[in-house]
Amino acid sequence: MAEASKSLGSVQFGPFELLLDTQELRKHGRPVKLSGQAIQTLTVLATRPGQLVTREELQRKLWPTDSYGDFEHGLNAAINKLREKLGDSATTPTYVETLPARGYRFIGKIEPEEPTLSVIEPGPQKFFRKSRGSIVALALVIALIAGGIYYRSRYLTGHLTEKDTILLADFSNTTGNSIFDDTLKQGLSVQLNQSPFLQLVSDRKVNETLKLMTRPVGERLTPEVARDVCQRTGSTATVNGSIAELGSQYVIGVKVVNCNSGDVLAEVQEHSEKTESVLKALDKAAVELRSKLGESRSSVEKYSAPLPEITTSSLDALKTFSLGRKMQLANGDSAALPFYKRAVELDPNFAIAYAALSFTYGNLGEGMLSAENARKAYELRERVSERERFVIDFAYRTNTGELEESAQICERWKETYPRDYLPYGDLGVIYRALGKLEKALEEAREAHRRAPNAANTYANLGLDYVNLNRLDEAEAVYKEAQDRKLGDELLVYYRYGLAFLKGDTARMEQLATGSTGESGTEDSLPLLEADTAAWYGKYHRAGELTKAGIDSAQLSGAKEGAAALQAAEALREVEAGYTKLARRDAAAAVILAPGRDVLGLAALALARAGDTVAAGTLASELSQRYPLDTLVQRYILPTVRAAIALQRSDPSRAIELLKPTSVIELGQPTDANVLLLPAYLRGEAYLMLHDGKGAAAEFQKFIDHRGLVGNFSFGALARLGLARAYAAQGNTVSARATYEDFLTLWKDADPDVPIFIQAKAEYTKLR
């Protein structure tokens, strides 16, 4: 018989509540059918959060009279049933973690929330309306002042801990002045987010919870709605704000309420003589509130830059910025741009707004505009909070290409804000770009553990598994995201790549056309489809798809995105033997938008097409414009220069030039689907030197790293290179078999593709 729980009450985690006295599990207040040993196992684990509970201990408590075999079967069945009801995963657990050969640990109780960073995760916010709670609070303030016993603040109950999360409700605005709508909540969020101690529930998580409650996304969070959301997210308290007029003054109130008991944990009130000083009053209230909630004095003093200085003194600019955040989450990046632009027009020193512009342009594929705004934000970085300074520093260094410095910023960010998941995710992206695939996976795992409800952590974790050829683990990650109905454009792209590797053409078609009906799949994927077509030798179809993508990008004003597509097409064309087309498309891409990726891809295409003078000119321009860029200096430029050397029939020089790329050749030099270029050119160089063994080793890398290569067309051509390498060694049997593999792969290829005609001739001659 299992031991009865000694501590009555309940344990809440995520949307779940475990009632200890009745041994019941509820989800969003509704009973979950989980009985017998499964609920008892959950009780033991959940009442000891973060602690290892050994298998032996579980046997003593729950299976004391069973044989070892019966116990093993019973425990495994209980854990499987528990995970099924919790929607949990053994590989990427949210609640129950398996420690192999030792036992289990409940991690749901200490599950952290994603930080609410205004630059990274803009969220929807509705205009404020009057609420009954704010009217009562105003009446109380008036009564206290009239009686001559007004207290600026009062502290009522207890402190929070570093494991608690809090939910920011919408302000109650009874002034009739719409300038305060959204603005004060945004300002309070910025001030509270300076704290390494406090953790706010993200707007994204709020919207996910509202959906589960069958409420509209972006619904105004009144104190009542906020309390419900707070409980369902497993948070501790709500932060309720209000602003009201009292004679010629404004009264700003902020109250923190335990969302389970209803107890007031802290309450602060400030007043302002005029509209222009409301932000200062709000800032003062927020700083005092942080102390009353348990944050140390040293932490508050160190991380409490004045709100008007770290955002903007312009209420109009702050309101416009807040509207941009709302539009971005509701309607996408393009919808947010006009608001962010207007915000910096209203206040040219609004650093966070420039950072938001940088990230938004980056999401839209406009690298040059992203870099320009990242630079402006960086120049104003003394006007932001410590946390946002990390975001801005990271954005700036990433745009200049200083990846080692970006990695150091992430490490310092981790130390200062240990609960944030963003520095782990960003560090994983850096390691992936540098070709450090195992390290990238390690950071992606940690980011996902810290923010298991963020769609981008699923996208990155799955991609890192794919890059390491761990396809089944990647599929499990993506399935979990799908089961949780997490929509993200990257998830769609990465799932398409996984379907390609698994040969699931039906799934590829569904994802490419958006016919799955899932969030984030509305747009087709012309670039990935073009790469797939080229992989199978269908270059005419690839060209049509690329043109459609270019036209679409130009129609939406994304010139640099269109140019990158055209430059990538040029590189694809030149390797297939369409030299004139490649020269034309490379030159057109540079004229359209000569950004970093465009210059690099165009230079390489022109070099391979024989225009070494133009390629050298672009390489010089690239080097001058990006002197600190790690990938430009260590990957792209050596590859372009090696291509020029090959064109000049100097393979030994090409191999020498490619030496700096050896440590990062598994990296991702551009946003385009371009991988392992140094290995490909090195293989070509060895073929020119009649070193079949050396060439085979290079082309084999494309097969060994099939997950990383995906549907990049050079991956198919590398098989032809491998066949040629075997032929150069005199290994006719392997050469013939490899030629046959390539020709089978291209059985439906366009018959007029020059390299296809050449490959068939080589095979015929070999026979």
Secondary structure, 3 states (H helix, E strand, C coil): CCCCCCCCCEEEECCEEEECCCCEEEECCEEECCCHHHHHHHHHHHCCCCCEEEHHHHHHHHCCCCCHHHHHHHHHHHHHHHHHHHCCCCCCCCCEEEECCCEEEECCCCCCCCCCCCCCCCCCCCCCCCCHHHHHHHHHHHHHHHCCCCCCEECCCCCCCCCCCEEECCCEECCCCHHHCCHHHHHHHHHHCCCCCCCECCHHHHHHHHHHCCCCCCCCCCHHHHHHHHHHCCCCEEEEEEEEEECCEEEEEEEEEECCCCCEEEEEEEEECCHHHHHHHHHHHHHHHHHHCCCCHHHHHHCCCCHHHHCCCCHHHHHHHHHHHHHHHHHCHHHHHHHHHHHHHHCCCCHHHHHHHHHHHHHCCCHHHHHHHHHHHHHCHHHCCHHHHHHHHHHHHHHHCCHHHHHHHHHHHHHHCCCCCHHHHHHHHHHHHCCCHHHHHHHHHHHHHHCCCCHHHHHHHHHHHHHCCCHHHHHHHHHHHHHCCCCCHHHHHHHHHHHHHCCCHHHHHHHHHCCCCCCCCCCCCHHHHHHHHHHCCCHHHHHHHHHHHHHHHHHCCCHHHHHHHHHHHHHHHHHHCCHHHHHHHHHHHHHHCCCHHHHHHHHHHHHHCCCHHHHHHHHHHHHHHCCCCHHHHHHHHHHHHHHHHHHCCCHHHHHHHCHHHCCCCCCCCCCCCCCCHHHHHHHHHHHHCCCHHHHHHHHHHHHHCHHHHCCCCHHHHHHHHHHHHHHHHCCHHHHHHHHHHHHHHCCCCCCCCHHHHHHHHHHHHHC
